[in-house]
Every structure is written in structure tokens, then in C-alpha cells.
């Protein structure tokens, strides 16, 4: 990574307080959010809205057991999150581009 990377990994299987925490966190922190969930489980209902609204929320990663999750940690969680973090850094720091009315005159 060329830039400082921060990521948030959150287990969303059988959520209790996590929907409220996640809903309060995702909009305010423009950092990669990596949801993980056990196979055969579904994310809480409002998660889809967060996923569709915020481009820094990665697709949930399903896993069958902890050993499999640990085995793919770098490739499936860390690497995609760092790539997204780099993209977000560039996006946050891009110069403001303006338009001018003269560009629209015939």
C-alpha cells in the first residue's frame, strides 16, 4: 500500500447490538468495512442498504469454519481492504474539478 491503511473488520453473524453500531459507524468513517458472516447466515436486514449506499463497504465474506477464515485472511480480507483504502485515499485527496458555463455554449 502506498498510503496509510485503516480497515474495520466486523463479524455480523447473529447480530445483537451490532446493527446499531454498524449503522452509526459506517456513514461517518470512510474506511474499508469488511463484514464477515458464517455460512448459511444472512446479514441483518438493513445491512443491504448500507452496502448499497457506501462504496467503502465490501461484500460480506462467508466462511464455513474459523480455520478456513484464518487461511484466507490476507487474500480475502486484508488485501481487498488495503486496495480499497488506497482508492479511498486517492478519492478523498483528488483536486476539485470545476465546470464553466462557457463549456456549454454553442
N, C-alpha and C positions, 0 to 999 in steps of 0.2 A: 504494500500500500504506500502511496506517495503522501498521503495525508493522515492526520490523526484519526483513528477509527474508534468509534463508540458503538456498541450494539446492545440491544436488550433482548435476551432470550427468555421466553416465558412459557411455562407449562400451562396449557389451557384445558387439560382433561379434568372432568368433574369440577367445574369452577364453583367456588362459593363466593368469596369476595372479589375474585379476580376480574369479573366483568366490569365492576365499578372502577377498580384500579386501572384496568387497561383503558377503559373509556376516558378516564381522567388523564392518563399519561400520553397516549398516542398522539392526540391533537397538539399537545404542547411541545413534545420532543421530536424534532425532525432528525431522528436517528433510526437506523435499521431495527425493526422489531421482528424477531424470529419466533413465531409461535410453534410449539411442538405439542403433539397430541397423540395419545395412544390409538393404535389401530382399532377400528370398529367404533370409535367415539366420534362425536361431532362437536364442532366448536359451538359455544353459546350463540344464541340466535342473532344478537346484534353484532357479532364479530364480522359477519359478511359486509355490513355497512362500513365498518372501519377499514376492512380490507379494500373495498371498492373506492373509498374516499381518499385514503392516504397512501401515496405511492411508496412510502418507506416501510410498509407492512408486507413482508414476504409471504408467499404461500405457506400455509401450515405444513409442517413436516410430520407425517405419521410414522410411527415406529411400532414394531411388534414386541420388542423387549429392550431392556436397558443396554444389554451388550451390543445389540445392533445399532442403537442410537449412538453409543460411545464410539463404535467402529467407524461411523461416517461423520463424526462431529466436525472435523476440519472441512471435508469436501461438501457436506450438505448444509452446514450451519455457518461456520466461520468464514470460509471463502466467499460464498454469496453475500454475506453481510458486509464484509470488507469491500467488495466490489460496489455494492450499493452505497456504502458510506462514502467511497471516493466519488461516485456520481453525484451524491447529495452535496458534498463539499463543493464540487465544481458548480453545481446549480445555485447554491447559496451565494457564491462569490462571483458569479458572472456579472459583467458590467450591464448597466441599464441601457437598453437599446430604445431609441425613440423613433417615432414616425413624424412626418411633416405633411402638412396639408398640400404642399407643392407636389408631393409624390402622387397625389390623386387627381391632379388637374390634367385635363386632356390637351 
